[in-house]
Amino acid sequence: QVQLVESGGGLVQAGGSLRLACEASSRTLNNAPMGWFRQAPGKEREFVAAITWSGTSTFYGGSVKGRFTISRDNAKNTVYLQMNSLKPDDPAVYYCAADPDGDYTNSVAWEYWGQGTQVTVSS
């Protein structure tokens, strides 16, 4: 049973930074792309970022490009999301996902999901 556990969410002022982490329970995900999505109340789940298994390629949603950075450490079975210059539009529950089959930006393509971590931005 593969499990993804997110951490690092919390409250931050607008313009501040947070670093999310997602640890996978299985080393098999070291061979899989991993990603982050977010969902705000009343909105659809939105693609944030994805990274290939080797870490050599990364992909970002338009609203976070240039502010967020995804990375991974396969030795620790962990993927990170560094979030800088946080805006009032960024608050949401952030979900880690793994092992997609198809379009990275489509949430239905992803096989495994974490429980999510809340990010709140104060103005």
N, C-alpha and C positions, 0 to 999 in steps of 0.2 A: 504494500500500500504506500503510494507516494504521497507525502505531505509537504506543503509549502507553508512556512510560518513567517509572516511579516513582522517587522518591528521598526521603531524610529519615528512613528507619527507623533503628532502633538500640536501644540499651539505656538504660533510664531507670528511676529509682526510683519506687516507688508514690507517687502524689500529684504526680508531675512532669508535664512537658509535652513533646510532640513536634509538629513540623509536617511533614506529608508533602506532597510536590508530585508532580504528574503532568503531564508535558509531552506534548502531542500533536504528531505530525509533520505534520499536515494542518490547514489553516485551515478545512476544511469542517466540522470538529467544533465550530467556534465557533457553529454553528447547531443543535447537538445538546445534549440533556441529558447530563450526566456524573455519575459517581457513584463511590462507594467500597464495597467489600465486604471482608470478612475471613474467613479460614479458619484455625482452630486444628486441631492434629493430632487426627484421629479424629472431627472434627465437620464438619457441612455448611457450605457457604459462606453467610455471614450478611450481610444488608444492613446497611450502616452509615449511608450518607447519599447524597443525590442533589441536584442543582441544575439548574434549567432553563437553557436556552441564554442567556437574558438575565441570569440571576443573581437575578431578582426573587423566585423561589420556591425554598425548600429543604425537604428532607424528611429525617427521621432515624429510625433504628431505636430501639426503646424503650430498649435497654441503654446507648445513648450520648447520648440526648437531654439537653440541658442541660450536657454536658461537651465535646462535639465541635462544631466549626463548619466547614461546607464553604463554600468561596468559589471564585471563578474570575476570571481576568484574561484576557479574550479577546485582548487585544493581545499577550500572551505565549503564547497557546495552552495555558494552564496552569490546572489546578484544584488547590486546596489542601485539606488536612484538618488543621485545628488541633485537637490532642487535649490536653485539660487534665484534671487530676485523674485520671490514669491509675491503673487498678486491676489487681490480680492476674488478673482475668478478661479483660483486654484483649489480652494477648499473642496474636499470630497473624501470619500473612502477610496483609498488606493489599494489595488489588488495586484498581487504577483501572479503570473501565469507561466506555464511551461509546455513545451512540446506541441507546437502548432502544426496543423496540416492544412496548408493553404495560405490565404492572405493574412499576413501578420496583423493587419489593422482591424481585422474582423474578430470580435470576441468569440464567435462560435467556432473558430478554427482551433482554439486552444484546448488542450486536453485536461490540464491540471490547474487548479486555482487555490490560492490561499484564502483565508477568512477576511482579509482586509485590515487596513490600519487607517485611522481617521487623521486627516490633516486639516487644521483650522488656521485661518489667517486673519489676524485682527488688523483693522485699518487705523 
